[in-house]
Amino acid sequence: MTLKIELMKSLTTYFVISLLFPSLLFSQAIVFQKSYNFGAFDNFRDFINTPEGGFILVGTTMVSPVTANLIIVKTDGNGEMIWSTTYGADSICTGNRIIQSSDNNYLIAGSYGNPMQAYIFKINSQGDSLNSYFFPSEYGSTCVDVVEIENSDILLIQQVFLLPSSSNIIYSDSSGNIYWEIPAAANESINIHMISDDEFYVTGDNGLVNYAHNILTKYNLQGAIIQNTEFSSFNGINKCSAIWENVIYMGGMYEYTGAYPACVMKTDFEGQLFWYEIYFSVAYSSVNSIVPIDDEKIITCGDLDDQIFVMRINSEGDSIKGILLNYYDKQSGNAMMHLDDHLLIAGNNINGGGGWDAYFLKLHLDTLATGINEPKENVISKLTIFPNPVKEKLCINMPVKYEDQICKLIIYDNLGEIVHFDKNFNIGDLDVSRFESGLYYITVKTPSKPLLTNKFIKK
């Protein structure tokens, strides 16, 4: 077993250049990007493609300071909204996952009521309510994942609102009648993956803040645990997982020297850990979705400093290429899908009024192919820095029009690792004495979106 624990040493110069030149990438990558506003705070949590070529997205919209409703949106293939509907009225109602049922309707997993309780909500392709059933808990709960099995029975994960967290695995019929309910091995279970007619895996973590470990558990349909692996050498939080052939990829956040950088873990079905890789080791970031396309093309999506990153890695966890999507001051990517050589991402972004809009975008997959995107003239302004080469203090001069603005400063080494990050940068000297000798790339993102870039040599 090979365990890989180097922090971002595999991130190539391709990712550095992609982050330095996002404007060019946007023009090449984006097919459409849509925002939908229904209330003060809107957020898509999941989506699914429909047989007719469109999409159904589910999430939450705030209808009052204390009330959230389930929002369901159907779009055509270009992201244009066909209809939208909300459920919940004066109660809290949320949607975490949507799947298509065997009768060509849709099951939505979420929570409803006050206190919130886990529920499954069934709709048709027009968004009409067909059925709903609850899985209550004394402490309140939510349903975070659901799969349909034979005879229209379902398996679901119920997360109970306790500290520390706890989860239950529930097996029921299509009317909500429970066959069995068991405590999950992972206190904070996330995903269910069927691997045969009688066996399934559940991924998650033990849910203890600062001491969490990823957990992989295999069950049969009688609720018995066949295999349980806790990755005790890994301190992190699981937020998503995906199966490709006979391996499982688990993504999320890693606890590293007080920070929580994005990470991905690879294991086989027996729980043998091949490697885990950590990305953006000095920034708060998270892998929220993983989509394996083939053996050497695994796409990850998540958050990096309130922006959406999309990164392609190979089967060894090496970063091949990535882009940073920063149309808005803050964005979050919650769910991703691969469809016909494109990637689709849903989440939320900060709108002009300070609230959130639900967000949906489509981009070309070949944007993440191997290769460097050469910058065009005047795409990005050059940042004035001196001395260069520098030994201790690097003076950074901002253009006059940006001198009074608070900007974001990011410095990457020649391998693409973020070595310095300041989200409240303005102007002045930067102490680089702790940097190792070599070439570095510096980027300043201004509030009005232009990026100022340059590179320097540390003596």
C-alpha positions in Angstrom: 0.0 0.0 0.0 1.3 3.4 -1.0 0.3 6.3 1.3 0.8 9.7 -0.2 0.8 12.5 2.3 2.8 15.3 0.5 1.0 18.5 0.5 0.2 19.6 -3.0 3.6 18.6 -4.4 1.8 17.0 -7.3 -0.1 20.1 -8.3 1.4 21.1 -11.7 2.2 24.4 -13.2 -0.9 23.9 -15.3 -3.1 24.7 -12.3 -1.0 27.7 -11.5 -1.5 29.2 -14.9 -5.2 28.3 -14.9 -5.7 30.2 -11.6 -3.7 33.1 -12.9 -5.7 33.5 -16.1 -9.3 32.7 -15.3 -10.8 35.3 -17.7 -9.4 33.4 -20.6 -10.6 30.1 -19.2 -14.1 31.4 -18.7 -14.5 32.3 -22.4 -13.3 28.8 -23.3 -15.0 26.8 -20.6 -18.5 28.2 -19.9 -21.4 27.0 -21.9 -23.9 28.8 -19.6 -24.1 30.1 -16.1 -27.4 30.9 -14.5 -28.6 32.5 -11.3 -32.1 32.1 -9.9 -33.5 34.3 -7.3 -36.6 33.3 -5.2 -36.0 34.8 -1.8 -33.3 36.3 0.4 -31.2 33.1 0.5 -31.4 30.5 -2.2 -29.2 27.4 -2.6 -29.2 24.3 -4.8 -28.1 21.2 -3.1 -28.5 18.6 -5.8 -29.8 18.0 -9.4 -30.6 15.3 -11.9 -30.9 15.2 -15.7 -34.3 14.4 -17.1 -35.2 12.0 -20.0 -36.3 14.9 -22.2 -32.8 16.6 -21.9 -33.4 19.1 -19.1 -32.7 19.2 -15.4 -34.5 19.2 -12.1 -32.7 21.0 -9.3 -33.6 21.0 -5.6 -32.5 23.1 -2.6 -33.7 25.7 -0.2 -35.1 29.2 -0.3 -35.6 31.4 2.7 -39.1 32.8 2.8 -38.7 34.6 6.2 -35.8 35.0 8.7 -36.9 31.8 10.4 -38.5 29.8 7.6 -37.0 28.0 4.7 -38.9 26.1 2.0 -37.9 23.4 -0.5 -37.3 24.9 -3.9 -37.6 22.7 -7.0 -36.7 24.1 -10.4 -37.0 22.4 -13.8 -34.8 23.8 -16.7 -34.3 22.9 -20.3 -30.9 21.8 -21.5 -29.6 25.4 -21.6 -30.5 26.1 -18.0 -33.5 28.2 -18.9 -36.2 27.7 -16.3 -39.4 25.9 -17.4 -41.1 26.0 -14.0 -40.3 26.3 -10.3 -42.3 25.4 -7.2 -41.8 25.5 -3.4 -43.1 23.3 -0.6 -43.2 23.9 3.1 -45.4 27.1 3.6 -44.8 28.2 7.2 -42.7 25.2 8.1 -39.1 24.5 7.4 -38.6 22.3 4.4 -35.3 21.4 2.7 -34.0 19.2 -0.1 -30.6 17.5 0.0 -30.8 14.8 -2.8 -33.0 14.0 -5.8 -33.1 10.6 -7.6 -35.3 9.2 -10.3 -37.6 6.4 -9.2 -38.4 3.3 -11.2 -41.9 4.6 -12.2 -40.2 7.7 -13.8 -41.1 10.0 -11.0 -38.6 11.6 -8.6 -37.7 11.1 -4.9 -36.4 14.1 -2.9 -34.5 13.5 0.4 -34.5 16.2 3.0 -36.2 17.4 6.1 -39.6 19.0 7.1 -41.2 20.5 10.1 -40.2 22.3 13.3 -38.3 20.5 14.7 -37.1 19.2 11.3 -37.5 15.5 10.6 -36.1 13.4 7.9 -38.5 12.8 5.0 -38.9 11.5 1.5 -40.9 13.6 -0.9 -42.2 12.2 -4.2 -43.0 14.4 -7.2 -43.8 13.8 -10.9 -42.0 15.5 -13.8 -44.3 18.6 -13.5 -43.3 19.1 -9.8 -46.7 17.9 -8.5 -46.6 16.2 -5.0 -47.4 12.5 -5.2 -46.5 11.3 -1.7 -44.4 12.1 1.3 -43.4 10.1 4.4 -41.4 10.9 7.5 -38.7 9.2 9.6 -38.9 11.1 12.9 -36.3 11.3 15.6 -36.6 12.7 19.2 -33.9 15.2 18.5 -34.8 16.2 14.9 -33.2 14.9 11.8 -32.7 15.1 8.0 -32.3 12.7 5.2 -29.0 13.2 3.3 -29.1 10.4 0.8 -31.5 7.8 -0.7 -31.3 5.0 -3.2 -34.0 2.9 -4.7 -33.6 -0.9 -4.9 -35.7 -3.7 -6.2 -39.5 -3.7 -5.7 -39.3 0.1 -5.3 -38.0 -0.3 -1.8 -35.5 2.4 -0.6 -32.4 2.8 1.5 -31.7 6.1 3.2 -29.4 7.8 5.6 -31.0 9.7 8.4 -28.7 12.2 10.2 -29.9 13.0 13.7 -29.2 16.4 15.2 -27.0 15.5 18.1 -23.6 16.6 19.3 -21.6 14.6 18.4 -23.6 13.7 15.3 -25.3 10.3 14.8 -26.8 8.6 11.7 -29.2 5.8 11.0 -29.5 3.6 8.0 -33.1 2.9 7.2 -34.6 0.3 4.9 -38.3 0.9 4.0 -40.9 0.2 1.3 -42.1 2.9 -1.1 -44.8 4.0 1.4 -42.3 4.7 4.2 -43.1 1.5 6.2 -39.8 0.6 7.8 -38.4 -2.9 7.5 -35.4 -2.2 9.7 -33.4 0.7 11.1 -29.9 0.5 12.5 -27.3 3.0 13.8 -24.7 3.7 11.2 -21.0 2.9 11.9 -20.2 6.4 10.7 -21.7 9.0 13.0 -22.0 11.4 10.2 -22.8 9.2 7.2 -22.9 10.9 3.8 -23.5 8.5 0.8 -25.0 5.1 0.0 -23.5 3.1 -2.9 -25.2 -0.1 -4.1 -22.6 -2.7 -5.4 -24.9 -5.7 -5.8 -28.5 -6.7 -5.3 -27.8 -7.5 -1.6 -24.8 -5.3 -0.6 -24.1 -1.7 -0.3 -21.4 0.7 1.1 -21.9 3.7 3.3 -19.3 6.4 3.5 -18.9 9.1 6.2 -16.8 10.1 9.2 -17.0 9.8 12.9 -18.2 13.4 13.2 -16.0 14.4 16.1 -14.7 18.0 15.5 -10.9 18.1 15.2 -10.7 14.3 15.6 -12.8 13.0 12.7 -11.7 10.0 10.6 -13.3 8.8 7.3 -15.2 5.6 7.6 -16.2 3.0 5.0 -18.8 0.4 5.9 -20.3 -2.5 3.9 -23.8 -3.8 4.8 -26.1 -6.4 3.4 -29.8 -5.8 2.9 -30.6 -7.5 6.3 -28.7 -4.6 8.0 -25.7 -6.6 9.0 -22.2 -5.1 8.9 -20.0 -7.1 6.6 -16.9 -4.9 6.8 -16.1 -1.7 8.6 -12.9 0.3 8.1 -12.0 3.5 10.0 -9.1 5.3 8.5 -7.5 6.4 11.8 -4.4 7.7 10.1 -6.5 10.3 8.4 -7.8 13.3 10.3 -10.6 14.8 8.2 -14.2 15.2 7.3 -16.0 13.3 4.5 -18.3 15.3 2.3 -18.7 13.2 -0.8 -17.8 9.9 -2.4 -17.9 8.1 -5.7 -17.3 4.5 -7.0 -15.3 3.7 -10.1 -15.0 0.0 -10.9 -13.5 -1.5 -7.7 -12.3 1.6 -6.0 -13.9 4.3 -3.9 -12.9 8.0 -3.9 -13.8 10.0 -0.8 -13.5 13.8 -0.8 -13.8 16.5 1.9 -11.6 18.4 4.2 -8.4 17.5 6.1 -7.4 18.9 9.5 -3.9 20.2 9.0 -2.2 22.5 11.4 -5.4 24.2 12.3 -6.5 24.7 8.7 -9.0 22.6 6.8 -7.7 22.1 3.2 -9.4 20.1 0.5 -8.5 16.4 0.2 -9.3 13.2 -1.7 -8.8 9.6 -0.5 -8.7 6.5 -2.6 -9.5 3.0 -1.2 -10.5 -0.3 -2.6 -13.7 -2.2 -1.6 -11.8 -4.1 1.2 -10.9 -0.8 2.8 -7.2 -0.8 1.8 -6.1 2.8 1.6 -4.0 3.5 -1.5 -3.4 7.2 -0.8 -4.8 10.5 0.3 -3.9 13.9 -1.2 -4.2 17.3 0.3 -4.8 20.4 -1.8 -4.6 24.2 -1.0 -2.8 23.4 2.3 -2.9 26.9 3.7 -6.4 27.8 2.6 -9.9 26.9 3.9 -11.2 24.6 1.1 -13.3 21.5 0.6 -14.0 18.9 -2.1 -17.8 18.7 -2.2 -18.3 16.4 -5.3 -16.3 13.8 -7.1 -17.0 12.4 -10.6 -14.8 9.6 -12.0 -15.0 9.6 -15.8 -12.3 7.0 -16.5 -9.2 5.5 -14.8 -7.1 8.7 -15.2 -9.8 11.4 -15.3 -11.4 12.0 -11.9 -13.0 15.4 -11.6 -13.4 17.1 -8.2 -15.4 20.2 -7.4 -15.6 22.3 -4.3 -14.9 25.6 -2.5 -11.7 27.5 -2.2 -11.8 30.9 -0.4 -15.5 31.3 -1.2 -15.0 30.5 -4.9 -15.7 27.3 -6.9 -12.7 25.3 -8.0 -12.9 22.4 -10.5 -9.9 20.2 -10.7 -8.9 17.1 -12.6 -6.8 14.5 -10.8 -5.4 11.2 -12.0 -5.6 7.8 -10.4 -2.7 8.6 -8.1 -4.2 11.8 -6.9 -1.9 14.1 -8.9 -3.5 17.3 -10.0 -3.5 17.6 -13.8 -5.3 20.9 -14.3 -7.9 23.1 -12.6 -9.9 26.3 -12.9 -11.2 28.7 -10.4 -14.7 30.1 -11.1 -15.0 33.6 -9.6 -17.9 35.4 -11.3 -19.1 36.6 -7.9 -17.6 37.7 -4.6 -18.7 34.4 -3.1 -19.7 31.1 -4.7 -20.2 27.6 -3.5 -20.3 24.4 -5.6 -22.4 21.7 -4.0 -23.2 19.1 -6.7 -21.6 18.2 -10.0 -22.5 15.9 -13.0 -20.7 14.7 -16.1 -22.9 14.7 -19.2 -21.8 14.4 -22.8 -18.3 15.9 -22.5 -19.6 18.6 -20.2 -19.6 19.3 -16.5 -22.6 20.8 -14.7 -22.3 22.4 -11.3 -25.0 23.6 -8.9 -24.7 25.7 -5.7 -25.2 29.3 -4.7 -23.6 32.7 -5.1 -23.8 36.1 -3.3 -26.1 38.5 -5.2 -25.9 42.2 -5.3 -28.3 42.6 -2.4 -26.1 40.6 0.0 -28.3 37.4 -0.2 -27.7 34.2 -2.0 -29.0 33.2 -5.5 -29.2 29.6 -6.5 -26.6 28.9 -9.1 -26.2 26.5 -12.1 -23.5 26.4 -14.7 -22.2 24.2 -17.5 -18.7 24.1 -18.8 -16.7 22.1 -21.4 -14.9 19.1 -20.0 -12.0 19.5 -22.4 -11.0 22.7 -20.5 -9.5 20.3 -18.0 -7.4 18.4 -20.5 -3.7 18.5 -20.2 -2.1 21.7 -21.5 -1.4 25.3 -20.8 -3.8 28.1 -21.8 -1.7 30.9 -23.1 -2.7 34.4 -21.9 -4.0 37.0 -24.3 -2.9 40.6 -24.5 -4.3 42.8 -21.8 -6.4 40.0 -20.2 -4.7 40.7 -16.8 -2.8 43.7 -15.5 0.7 43.4 -14.4 1.4 44.0 -10.7 4.3 46.3 -9.8 6.7 44.6 -7.3 10.3 45.2 -6.3 13.0 44.3 -5.6 13.0 41.3 -7.9 14.9 39.0 -7.0 14.0 39.6 -3.4 15.6 38.4 -0.2 13.4 39.6 2.7 10.8 42.4 1.9 8.8 42.5 -1.3 7.2 45.9 -2.0 3.8 45.6 -3.7 2.5 48.7 -5.4 -1.2 48.7 -6.4 -2.6 50.9 -9.2 -4.0 54.1 -7.8 -7.6 53.2 -8.5 -7.2 50.1 -6.2 -5.1 51.6 -3.4 -8.1 52.1 -1.1 -9.7 48.7 -1.8 -9.4 45.5 0.2 -8.1 42.8 -2.1 -7.2 39.1 -1.9 -3.5 38.2 -2.2 -2.4 34.7 -3.2 1.2 33.4 -3.7 2.0 30.1 -5.3 5.3 28.3 -5.5 6.5 26.8 -8.8 4.7 23.5 -8.1 1.4 25.2 -7.5 1.1 25.1 -3.8 -0.4 28.1 -2.1 2.3 29.4 0.2 0.7 32.6 1.3 -2.9 33.8 1.4 -4.3 37.1 2.7 -8.0 37.9 2.1 -7.7 41.5 3.4 -4.7 42.8 1.5 -4.3 46.4 0.5 -0.8 47.7 -0.1 2.7 47.5 1.5 5.7 45.3 2.1 5.4 41.5 2.3 7.8 39.5 4.4 9.1 36.6 2.2 12.1 35.8 4.2 10.6 32.4 5.3 10.1 31.4 1.6 12.6 28.9 0.1 14.7 30.1 -2.8 12.9 29.8 -6.1 10.3 31.1 -8.5 6.9 32.3 -7.1 3.7 33.6 -8.7 1.7 36.4 -7.1 -1.9 37.2 -7.8 -4.1 40.1 -6.4 -7.8 39.9 -6.9 -9.6 43.2 -6.7 -13.2 43.7 -5.6 -14.1 44.9 -9.1 -12.8 41.5 -10.4 -9.6 42.4 -12.4 -6.6 40.3 -11.5 -3.2 41.8 -11.0 -0.4 39.3 -11.4 3.4 38.9 -11.6 6.2 36.6 -10.6 9.3 37.0 -8.5 12.4 35.1 -7.5 13.2 34.6 -3.9 17.0 34.6 -3.3 
